Amino acid sequence: MTSIAHLLTQTLSVWRSVETIDSGGGRERTTLQVGTIRAKVDQPTPEEEQLAATWVATLSHVVRCEVYEDVRRGDEFGGELPSEVEPGFRLRVIAVVSDSHQTYRRMMCEITQSANDTEDGSSS
């Protein structure tokens, strides 16, 4: 099996929205950091942008990681993001696909404003 580990030069934090039940019996949605991954972040190809347009999505970046990483649609990436992603913004996963040989996972992402202003999720 071929590995892409030598291409994964960035460390990204993975944030996931989870729903919990509060003390009053209501539901509360919060975003938690669920892990970190080694990744490669690229600009999308014209073909990838065209595919995203069929989903009525704005594709800004493509992130690749090892196939075993737990990344899901709706997760957000923070950490070592490209310079064009301004502070206070993250990459939100709009689709997750694996190659046919199960070598890597590819996430189609869009830039989104994070719920919190800092990487660790605390208020500033």
N, C-alpha and C positions, 0 to 999 in steps of 0.2 A: 504494500500500500504506500502510495506517495504521500509525503507530508508537505504542507505549505508553511511549516513553522518558521523557516528562515525568512519568509516574507512579512511576518507579523511583527511590525516594528513599533506599534503603539499600544499603550495600555488604556483600555476604556472601562469605566465603571458602568454597570448595568443597573438601571432603575426600573422598578415595576410598580404599577398601581395595584393596590390590594384593598379589598373591602373587609371591614371588621364590624362587629356588632358592639355598639357603645353600651354604657351602663344603663341607659334608658330603654334599651331594646331597639333602638334605631340603627341604621347602617351609616358607617363613616368610611370614606375613601381616603387613603393616604398613599404616598409614594415612598417606597423604601429601596435602599441600595441592596441588591440581592447578590452581587458579586462583581468580579472584574474579569476581563478577558484580554488576551493578546490579539490584536487585530491589525488589519491593513485597511485604511480609509482612502477611497478614490472618488474622483468625479465620475458620474455616470457616462456611458457611451450614448451616442445618439439613438441607438436601437433600444437601450434600456429606458431612456427618456420617453421614447415613443410608446413603449409597452406600458409605462406608468400612466401615460395620458389616457390609455384605454380604461384604466381603473379610476379615472378622474382624480389622480393624485399628482402632487408636485414632487418629483424625485430630485433630491439635491446631492446625495452621496450614496455610494455603495460600500458596505463594510463587509470584509471577509474575515472569517475566523475558523478555527478547527471545528470539525463536524460534531464533536461531542459537547460543545458548549450549549448551555441552557439559555437560549435567546428566543423570545416569542414576539409575535406581532403585537404592537402596542408598547413594548419596552422602549426605554430611552437610554441613549448613551451619553455619558459625560466623560471627563478625563482629558486625555491628550487629543483633543479635537483639532481639525485643521484651522489655520489662522482665520479663514473667512467665516467661521462660526464664532460670533461675538459672545462675550461673557453674558451669562444669564440665559443662554440658549443651549439646547441639546439636539441630538439627532433622534427622531422617533422612528421606530421600525414600522414600515407599512407592509412589508412582505418578507418572508424567510423561505429560501430555497436551498437545496443541496445539489451538488453536481451528481451525475449518474454513477460515479465511482465512489461516492460517499467519502471524498477527500476533504472537502471544506464546506462551509455554510456561507451563503451570501445573503446579506440583508439589504433590502432596498429601504432607504431612509429619507426623511425630509427634516428640514430644520424647524424646530418648534421652540417656543419660549417655555422655559422650565417653570414649574410652580413655585420654586424657591430661587433666590438670587445666587446662592452659593453652591458649589459642587457637593458639599456634604449634606445639603438639604436644610441647613439651619437658616434662620432669617438674619438679614444683615441690618 
